[in-house]
Amino acid sequence: MRNALLTVGLVVAFVLFGATPSPAQLASIVFPDTVAGSTATVTCPSSSVGVCFGANCAASGTIQSVTGPGSPFSISQFNLLTGTQFFNGDCTANPVTLPVTVGPGQIFAFQATFSPSAAGSFTDSLTLSTSGGPATVSLSGRGLAKPVSSTRGLISIQTNKDAYVPGDLFELSYHLTPGSSQSTVDLYLAIQMPGSPLLFFTDQGGLVQTITPFRRNVTPVDETQTPISLFIPTDLPFGTYTCYMALGNPGMTPDLSNLKASIASTIAQIDVTYGALSPVQQSILQSRGGNPDLLAVIWLPDSHQNRASWSYFSGNPVRFTFLNGHIETQQALSNTPGTQGPHIEPSQLTPQTTLNSLMATFGQPASIGPNADDPDFTEVHYASGLDVTLLNGHLSSATTSLP
């Protein structure tokens, strides 16, 4: 009986091949809602489009062929990548054709696309034929009806990323498409933050609850503007943020009870997340089966840099280093200690961390005291092997050590 392990996306799930003759079901590929006639694409570092063999990708195997999916889904751009290339989004660094042998530490990556021609829900699957047995990946997506053209024009919005961490630059852009009318419009931009009412941006850059345009008497032309470009304040709450934009009739405040009739376009919407860890870091936690043995974190506010190092001792020993959630290096470790580290959850140590949050999570420290060289810094020590330095009450750095 074959007893190989195939891991999709660096351990979204481990699947033991040979245990059953039926195909194994691996990580699903779920596409965002996509307007009919356009295309959504999923590539690395999304864990759903990477395949490797063995626990922590430590084994080798062969992918003989791929069958499916059918329209409106497709897959292409097969590449054989290192872990660093995959997680850094260098998705086309080494194109290959099938069959291909995936060696230890390598990931077979592909691109998946969804191109609906009509509104509705779509599902399909693809099957990988491998030396570890067959495996099936499900695909799903929802097509949206094309927006109805407005005589005043259309507006769409986009951001430079979908997921943000402390230290990231947030940029929001909008694109105007003129309609058949040459009339001017007012532009409205609003945001829904976690635990907050809907807030509208003003032309002075403020946020108010009153429905207020942030641009007045604008003549729509085919152009892209970036009205917001800023480093995310570290004290913003973690969660999902939804941004909205619409064209309004000049000088007329939209009626929320009859919104469709009182604005001059459809409403553009985009969701982004702000969290303690990036999608890449979350994928590594999944792939390694938990928290690192040892970690180090330092927050450099003047340069908006959130640097971290994670070390794993078991399985395939490795150290990852990150800058704002992005992998900088991935280095194999040798001569690792025979004992395990404290396995602290990395999301507990962010620029938002305070003494109160440390005590709420880890309990009473073994010691708390001012730094000998600079009283603005406070040193917090836990007997479990966690040491945290606070600057003006918030985390400046943290390290863990073997107990």
GUZAVEX-234623 format. One record per residue: x, y, z of N, C-alpha, C, O in turn; residue in one letter. Coordinates in steps of 0.05 Angstrom, whole numbers, plus 5000, padded with zeros to 4 digits. Layout:
N
XYZXYZXYZXYZa
...
% end
This chain:
403
501749765000500050005000501850255000503750275016m
501150434983502650684982502050845007499750845016r
504050975018503651125043504951395041506551475058n
504351545019505551805015503652015024501251985025a
504852245032503252475041503452695020505652775013l
501152785011501153014993499953255009497853235021l
501453475009500553715023499853925004501554004987t
497454035005496754254988497054515003496054555025v
498554704990498854975002500354965028499655115046g
502454795030503954775054502154725078502154875098l
500654515076499054405097496554575103496254685125v
494854605083492154675090490954425102489454435122v
491654185091490853935103492853725094493853735071a
493453525111495053295103493153075094491053035106f
493852945072492152725061493852485058495952485045v
493052255070494452005067493351855044491151755044l
495051825023494151684999494551385003496451295016f
492751224991492850944993491050835015490450595016g
490051015033488250925054485550865042484050705054a
484850985019482350935006482650964976484251124968t
481150804960481550824931480351064919480851134896p
478651204934477351444923479151684924480951694942s
478851884906480552114906480352274933478152284944p
482552374942482552544966481552824959482052924937a
480152944978479053214974480953414987481353405011q
482153594971484153784982482954054985480454094982l
484654254990483654524996482054634972482854604949a
479854764978478154884958479255154948480655294963s
478755214923479355474912476755634910475055554894i
476555844925474056004926474756274914476356424925v
473556344892474056594878472356814890470056764899f
473257064889471557284897469257324877469457234854p
467157454886464957524867466157674843467657864847d
465357594819466557704795464457784775462557634769t
464658034765462758134746462957974720465157924710v
460657904709460557754683462157904662461858144659a
463857754648465557874627468257954637469958034621g
468757924663471457974674472657724685471357514685s
475057734696476457494705477657544733478857754738t
477357344750478657344776480857134775480556914763a
483157184788485457014787486456954815486557134832t
487156704820488356614845491156504839491456324823v
493256624851495956534847497356504874496156564895t
499856424874501356414899501656704909501756894892c
501756754935502256554956499656434968499756324990p
497456444953494956314963495556024967496455884948s
494955914990495555634997494055444980494755204979s
491855524966490155344951491355274924490155094911s
493455394915494555344888497455254890499055304871v
498155114912500855004914500754714924499154654941g
502454544913502554264920505454184926507254244911v
505754044949508353924955507953654969505653584974c
510053514974509853234984511253215011513353335016f
509953065029511053005055510553215075509853445069g
510853135101510453315123512453545120514853505117a
511453795120513054035117514654035090516754145088n
513453905070514653895043517353775043519053845027c
517853575060520553465063521053225045523253125043a
518953125030519252895013519152984984518753214978a
519452784966519152844938516952674926516052474938s
515952754903513852604890513552714861514752904854g
511752584846511352654818508452724813506652584823t
507952934798505353004788505252934759506653064743i
503652724752503652624724501852794706502552864684q
499452874717497553014699495453154716495153094740s
494053334703491753474716489453464697489753524673v
487153384706484653384690482653584702482453614726t
481253724684479353924693480854184699483354184698g
479454384707476554414708475454514681476954564663p
472754534680471554634656470754924659471055044680g
469855044637469055324636466855374657465055204660s
466855594671468455844668471155844683472356054687p
471955604693474555584707476755494689476155364669f
479255554696481455454681483955464699484055614718s
485955304692488555314706490755324686490455234663i
492955454693495255494675497655564691497655564716s
499855634677502355734689503455544710503655624734q
504055304702505355114721508155194726509755244707f
508955204752511655284759512655114783511055034800n
515255054784516454914806518055114822520055214812l
517255174847518355394862519555294888518855084898l
521355454899522255424926520055534945518255684936t
520255464971518355574989518455874991516356014992g
520855994989521156284990519856414966518456614968t
520356294942519056404918516056394920514656594913q
514956174929512056144931510856354950508956494942f
511956374974510756544994511256844988509857014999f
513356904973513857184965512457264940512757494931n
510857084928509257154904510857154879509957264859g
513157024878514757004853513756754838515156554836d
511256784828509756544820510656424793509956194787c
512056574777512756474750515856454747516856484725t
517256404769520156404768521256164753523456184742a
519855934752520955694740518755534726517855334738n
517955604702515855464688516555174682518855114677p
514654994684515054704679512654604664510454724663v
512954364652510754214640510453954654512353864668t
508153824652507653574665508453344646508253364622l
509353124658509753074686512153224698513953294683p
512153264724514253404738514853274765512953194779v
517353254772518053154798518453384817519953574812t
517053374840517253584861519053484883518453284896v
521353614886523353524905522753624933520953794937g
524353534953524053644980524453944981526354044969p
522654074995522854374997521754514973521854764973g
520754374953519654504929516554494930515354334943q
515354684915512454704913511654724883512754894869i
509854564875508654584848506454784850504454744864f
506655004835504755224836503255254809504455194788a
500755334810499355394786497555634790497055714812f
496455734768494655964769491855864762491455714743q
489855944778487055874773485556124766485956334779a
483756114746482256344738479256274736478456044732t
477656474740474756454739473756684721474156914727f
472456614699471556804679468556764673467956644652s
466756844690463956794685462956964661463757194658p
461156854646459957004623457157104631455957254616s
456157014654453457094662453357084693455156974706a
451257194704450957194733450156914742448856764727a
450856844766450156584777452456454792454656564792g
451856234806453856084821454955854805453455724791s
457655814806458955614790460755444808462055544826f
460855184803462655004817463754804797462554734777t
466154704802467454494786469754384803470054454826d
471354214791473654094805475854034786475454014761s
478253994796480453894781481653664797481553654821l
482853474782484053244795487053224788487753234765t
488653194808491553164805492152864806491452724825l
493552764786494552494786497452504795499152604780s
498052384819500652414830501752134839500251944839t
504352124845505551884855504451804882504751574891s
503151994896501851934921498951864918497551834939g
497951844894495151794889493652034879494752254878g
491151994870489552214859488452394881487952304903p
488152644875487052844894485353044878486053124856a
483153114890481253294877481153564892481053574916t
481153774876480854054887478254164876477854174852v
476554264893474054384885474454684879476154814892s
472954794860473055074853470255184854468355054846l
469955424864467255554865467555854861469555974869s
465555974850465556264846462756354839461056194830g
462256614843459656724836459956954816461457134821r
458556934794458557144774456457354781454157284788g
457157604778455357824783454457954756456057954737l
452058044756451058184732452758434727453658564746a
453158504702454558744695453058994706450559004704k
454459194716453059424726451759574703452759594681p
449459684710447959844690449360104685449960254704v
449760174660451160424654449460664662447060664660s
450860864672449561104680450261324661452461334650s
448361504656448961724638451061914650452462054635t
451261914676453262084689456061944689458062084691r
456161684688458661544689458661314709456761274724g
460861164711461260944729463760994746465561144738l
463860874770466160904787466860624798465060474805i
469360564799470360314812472660384831473960594827s
473060214851475160274870476960024873476059794869i
479460074881481259854886483359944907483760184911q
484559754920486659804940489259664931489159484914t
491459754942494059634935494459354946496159204936n
492859274966492859004978490158934987488359094989k
489758664993487258575004487558545035485558575049d
489958485044490358435073492758605082494858605069a
492458735105494558915115495358835144493758715158y
497858905151498858855177500159115187500559295170v
500759145213502159385222504659445206506259265201p
504959695198507259785182506659805152508159925138g
504359705143503659705115502659985106501460135121d
503160045080502060275067499360205055499160015040l
497360365061494660325050494160535028494460775033f
493460445005492860624983490160544971489660304965e
488360734968485760694956485560874931486061114932l
484860744909484560884883481760844873480460654879s
480961034856478361004843478761074813480461224806y
477060944797477160994768474461094759472360964764h
474361314745471961424734471761354705473661384690l
469361274697468761224668466461414661464261384672t
466961604643464861794637462461664623462761474608p
460061774628457661684615457061864591458762014581g
454561834581453861994557453362284564453462454546s
452762344589452262624597454762754605456562624615s
455063014600457363164608456863314635458463494642q
454763234649454163374674456163304696457463104695s
456463494714458263444737456863274758454463234757t
458563164775457562984797459063054822461163184822v
457962974845459362974870460262684876458862494869d
462662654887463762394894463462344924464162524940l
462562104931462162024958464061794964464261604948y
465461804987467261594996466661545025466861725042l
465961295031465261215059466760965067467560805050a
467060925093468360695103466860585127465860735144i
466660315128465460175151467760035166468859845155q
468360135190470560015206469359835227467059855234m
470959645238469959465258468859615282470259785293p
466359555290465159675313464559975311464260115331g
464360075286463960365281461660405262461160235245s
460160625265458160685245459460765218461860805217p
457860765197458860845171459861135172458361315181l
462261185162463461445163464161545135464961385118l
463761805131464161925104466662105105467062265124f
468362075085470662255082469762525072468062555055f
470962735084470363005076472463105057474562975054t
472063335044473963445026476463555041478463625029d
476363565068478663645084480163405095482063435110q
479263165088480562925097479562815124480662625134g
477462935134476262835159474262615155473662545132g
473262505177471262295177468862385193469162465216l
466462375182464062465195461762265190461862115170v
459862255208457562075203455562195184453962045172q
455562455181453662595162454462525133456762535126t
452462475117452962415088454162665076452762875073i
456662645068458162875058459862795034461162595036t
459862945012461662884990464462964996464963145012p
466362814985469162894989470363024964472563134965f
468863024942469463184918466863294907464863144906r
466863544900464363674890464763774861466863864853r
462563764847462363864819464663764802466163924789n
464963504801467063374786465863294758463763184757v
467263364737466563274710467863004705470262994703t
466262784702467462524698469162514673468162574651p
471562424676473362364653474662094659474662004682v
475661974638476861704641479561734655481561784642d
479561694681482061734696481961574722479861484731e
484361534733484661394759485961594778488061714772t
484861614802485961784823486461614848485161414853q
488461704864488961574890488661774912490661904920t
486261804923485862004943486961934971487362114987p
487461674976488461595002490961434999491061234985i
493161535012495661385012496961455039497961675044s
496861255057497961305084498761045097497760825090l
500661065116501460835132499260795153498460985167f
498260545155496060485173496760545202498760445212i
495160715216495660755244495560495259493660335256p
497560445276497760185289495460135309494959905316t
494160345318492060305338489360255327487360235341d
489160245300486560175288485759885296487559715298l
483259835301482459565309482859365286482459425263p
483659125294483958905274481158815265479258815281f
480958745240478358655229478058725200479958785186g
475558715191474858765163473859055159472259155175t
474959185139474159455132472959455104473959335085y
470659585102469259605076469159895067468160065081t
470059945042470060205031467960225009467660034993c
466560445007464460484987464960744972465960944984y
464260754947464361004931461961014912461060804903m
461061254907458761284889458861574878460061754890a
457561604855457161874843454461974852452461834852l
454462224861451962354869451162584851452862704838g
448662654851447662884837448763134851448463154875n
449963324836451263544850449363714867447163784859p
450263764891448763924910446463794923444963914938g
445963534917443663384928444663164946446162984937m
443863174972444662964990443062704985440662714984t
444462474981442962224976441062154999441662215022p
438862034991436761955010437261655016436861484999d
438061595040438661315047436261135045436560895041l
433861255048431461085046430661035017428960855012s
431861174999431361134970433961174955434061344937n
435961024963438661074954438961044924440261214911l
437860834913438260774885437261004867438561074847k
435061134875433961344859435361614864435061804848a
436861634886437961894893440961924888442162134894s
442161724875444961744868445261714838443361624825i
447561784827447861784798449461554787450261554764a
449961344804451461114794450860884813449560914833s
451860644805451860424824453960474845455660644842t
453760334867455660364889457960164886457459924885i
460360274886462760104885463560024914463360194932a
464459784917465059684944467559504944467959364924q
469159524965471459344967471959294997471659465014i
472659045003473258955030476258905033477458775016d
477458995055480258935062480358855091478458915107v
482458725099482858645127485358765138487358815124t
485358815164487658915179487958725202486158705219y
490258595204490658395225493458385235495258515225g
493858225256496458195268498458045251500858105251a
497457855234499157695218498257705189495857735183l
500157685170499457685142498457405133498857215148s
497157385110496357125100498656935097498356695102p
501057035090503356855088504056745115504556505118v
504056905136504656815163502556615173503256425186q
500056675167497956485175498256215161497856005174q
499056215136499555965121501855815134501655565135s
503955955142506155815155505355685181506155465187i
503755825197502755715222501255455216501455265231l
499555455195498055215188499954995178499654765186q
501855075161503654875150505354735170506054505168s
506254895191507954775211506454665234507654555253r
503854675233502254545254502154695280501454575301g
502754955280502555105305504655325307505855405287g
504955425331506655655336509655585335510355355340n
511355775328514255715327515355655355514255735375p
517555495356518855445381519855695394519455745417d
521255855378522356115387521656335367521356285343l
521256575377520756795360521957055371522657075395l
522357245353523257515360521757715344521257665320a
521057935356519458145342520658415350521358465373v
520858595331521658875337520059055319519659015295i
519059275331517359475317518959725316519759845336w
519459825291520960065286519060275274518660295250l
517760435292515660615282516560835263515060905245p
518960935266519861145248520061055219519661215201d
520760805215520960705187518660515180518760395159s
516660495198514260335193515060045186514059915168h
516959935202517959665198517159485222517759555245q
515859265216515159065236516758815228515858665211n
518958775242520758545236520258315255519858355279r
520458075244519957835261521657605251522457595228a
522257425270523757185264522356945278521756965302s
521756735263520556495275522356255270523356215248w
522856105291524555865289522955615297521655605318s
523055415279521755155285523954945287525754935270y
523754775308525854575313525054295304526754135297f
522454235303521553965297521253925267521154125252s
521053675258520553615229522953715213525153605215g
522453905196524554025179525254295192523954495187n
527354295209528054545225528554775206530054755186p
527355005212527655235194527155495209525755495229v
528355715200527855975211526856155189528056175168r
524556285194523456485176523956765187523756805211f
524656955170524757235178522857385161522457325137t
521557585173519357735160519858035163520958135182f
518958185143518658475144515858545137514958505114l
514358645156511458715152509958475141508358515122n
510458235152509058005143509957865118508957665110g
511957995105513057885080515657735085517357835099h
515857495075518257335080520757465068520757545044i
522757505085525357595075527257365071528557355050e
527457185090529256955087527856705098526056725115t
528756475089527856215099530356045100531455965079q
531355975124533955845128533655585143532455585165q
534755365132534655115146536455135171538555265170a
535655005193537155005218538454735223537354525217l
540754745234542254505242542954525272542954745283s
543454305284544254295312542154435330542754595347n
539654365325537454475341537454345368538254115371t
536454495389536354385416534354155417532554125402p
534853985437533053745440530453815454528653645455g
530154055464527754135478526154325461527154445442t
523554355467521754535452521754805465522254835489q
521155005449520955275459518155325471516555135472g
517655565480515055625494512655645475510355645484p
513155645448510955645429508955865434506555815436h
509856115436508156345440506656405414507856395392i
504156475416502556555392503556825382503357015396e
504556835357505657085346503657315345504457545348p
501157255342499157475340498757625366497457835367s
499857515388499657645414501757865418501558025437q
503657875399505858065402505958255378507258195358l
504558475380504258665358504758945370504958975394t
504959155352505259425363502859515380503059725394p
500659365380498359435397498659315425497059385443q
500659135429500958995455501659195477503459355474t
500359175499500859335523501359145547500958905545t
502059265570502459105594499858975602499858745610l
497659115600495059005607494358765589493358565599n
494858795563494158565545496058335550495158105548s
498558385557500358165564499358015589499357775589l
498558165609497658035634495057895630494557685642m
493357995612490757865606491257595592489757405595a
493457575576494057335561495857145576495356905576t
497957245588500057075599500057085630501556925642f
498457255642498457265671500557455682501657625668g
500957435708502857625722505757565714506557335716q
507257765705510057715698511757655723510957715745p
514057525718515957475740517157735749517857765773a
517557925730518658185738517758395718517358345694s
517558645728516958885711518759115722518759165746i
520159245704521859465713522759635690522759555667g
523659875697524760065676527359955665528859825678p
527860035640530359965627532660125641532260365648n
534859995645537060125660538160375646539260555658a
538060375619539260585603537260805595537961035590d
534660735594532660925584529960865598528760665593d
529061045616526660995632524160995615522060915624p
524261085590521861075572521260785565518960725557d
523160615568522760325562522260175587523460225608f
520359985586519759805608520259525600519459435579t
521659375618522359095612520458915627520058945651e
519258725613517358535624518458255620519058185597v
518758105641519957835639517957625650516757665671h
517657405635516057175643517856935646519656895630y
517456785667519056545673518856335651520556165648a
516656345634516356155613518256195590518556025572s
519756425590521656475569520856705551521956735529g
518956875559518057105543519057355556518657415579l
520557525540521457785549520457995529520757975505d
519158205540517958415524519058685533519258735557v
519658855514520459135520518259315509517459305486t
517159485527515059675520516259955518517960025535l
515460105499516260385496513760555498511860535482l
513660725519511360895524508760725525506660805516n
509060485537506760315542506060115521504259945526g
507360125498506659945476509159785468511459865472h
508659545456510859365449512959505431512159625411l
515459475439517659565422519159315411519959315387s
519459115428520758865419519858645437518958685460s
520258395428519658155444521357925434521857895410a
522157765453523657515446522757295464521857335486t
523057045454522556815471525156655472526756665454t
525456505494527856335498526956075510524756045520s
528855885508528255615519527955635549529655755562l
525955515561525555535590527755375605527755365629p
% end
